[in-house]
Amino acid sequence: MGINRSLFRRILGSKVRRYALATAAVAAAFLISSALHPLVGDRVGYVLLFPAVAFSAWYCGIGPSVFATILAVVGATYGFTPSIQPFRVLTVEELVRALAFLGSAVIVLTMGESRRRHNEELRGEQGELEQRVSDRTAALDTANQNLRELSARLLQLQDDERRRIARELHDSVGQMLAALTMNLSTVRLDVERMVKTAHALADSENLVQEMSSEVRTISHLLHPPLLDEAGLLSALRWYVEGFSQRSKINVDLDLPEDFGRLPRESETAIFRVVQECLTNIHRHSGSSVAKIRMRQRDGEMVVEISDKGKGIPPEKKEEMSTAGTPGVGIRGMRERLRQLGGTLEINSNPTGTVVAVHLPISEISSPANALATTSPAAA
C-alpha cells in the first residue's frame, strides 16, 4: 500500500507523464495481442486491454484513463483483424463486445476516480494529524525545557541557601558560643573553692564546646568553606578524613596532585555526589573500605566512587532500570550533573558497587592561579 501511494504521487506530479503512461499501457496490451493473434485470434484483445484500462484508472487519473479507454475501444474494434478497409461497418458481435468492454471500463473508471478522491481526503487528514502531532511535540519540548530550567534554578537556590545558613551559623551563633565559653571560664575561676559548682560549670563548659564543635561541623557539612576558598581537592580531603573517623570506613583517595580549580558549579556538583555516595556506602553497603578516584581525560572530569559491599539488591536494580524511580539521592545527583552536561553511571554486583561521574569541563585553572584567585577571599 505504501508503494502504491508513492508511485501514484510520482505519476501525479506531471500531467504529460500520466497520459504517456496510460498510452504505454494500452500499447503494451496491443503488442501482446498482436503477438498472440495467430494462436488465439482477436478474442483475447479485450481481455488484455481491460487490465491496461484498469491500470490507467488506478494510477493515472480520470483524464488519462478516459483517453486510454477510447484508444483501447478504437484499437480493439479496428486494429486486431487486418483489413483493406480499416473503418469497416461493425458486426453485431463486435459491437456487443465493444459496448461490454466500454461499460466495464466506465465502471472501473468510476471506481478508480472514487478511490483517488478518497486517497486525497486521507492524505489531507494525515497531513492535519501530522501537524497536530508536531505542534503537540513542540509544546511538550517547551514544557520539558521549562521544567529543566526550573530544576536547575531550584538546585542553585538550594546551594545558595546552604551557603547562607552556613555563614550565619559561623558568624553569629559561633561567635556567641565562643563569648559564652569565655564567660563560663571566668566564672569557673571565681568559684574554684565551690567544688560542686566548679564541676557543674566545667561540665557546662564542655557541653558548650561540644555544641560549638557540632555547629561548626553542621556548617561545614552544609557548605564547606574550603570548597570556596581552597578548592575541591582540599574540601574532599577534609570531608573524607572526618567521614572515616565517624564511620570507621577506610576511604582511599586517589586524586591528582597538580589539579587546579574548576568552575564553582562543577566543584559543588562533584563534592555533593561524593558526599551522597559515601553516605549511601555507610548506610547500605556494609563495606569497610571505599575508594575515590578522580582523573581528567578527553576534555571531561571522571570521578569513580567504589566500595566492596553487598551491592544494590536485584529488586532495587530492576526498579531503577525499568520504572525509572530511583531514590531521591540518586535523582538529585543525576539532575545536578545533567544541568552541567554530565552523566551518572551505577554498576553494582554482589561484590561491590561503582558509581562513575562524567562531567565535561571547558578549562581548569592552574594551582598557582587558583591560589591567587582564592587568596583575597581567604584573607
Secondary structure, DSSP 8 states (H G I E B T S, - for coil): -HHHHHHHHHHHT-HHHHHHHHHHHHHHHHHHHHHHHHHHGGGHHHHHHHHHHHHHHHHT-HHHHHHHHHHHHHHHHHSSS--SSTT----HHHHHHHHHHHHHHHHHHHHHHHHHHHHHHHHHHHHHHHHHHHHHHHHHHHHHHHHHHHHHHHHHHHHHHHHHHHHHIIIIIHHHHHHHHHHHHHHHHHTTTSHHHHHHHHHHHHHHHHHHHHHHHHHHHHS-HHHHHT-HHHHHHHHHHHHHHHH--EEEEE--TT--B--HHHHHHHHHHHHHHHHHIIIII--SEEEEEEEEETTEEEEEEEE-S----HHHHHIIIII----HHHHHHHHHHHHTT-EEEEEEETTEEEEEEEEE-S--B-HHHHHHHHHHHH-
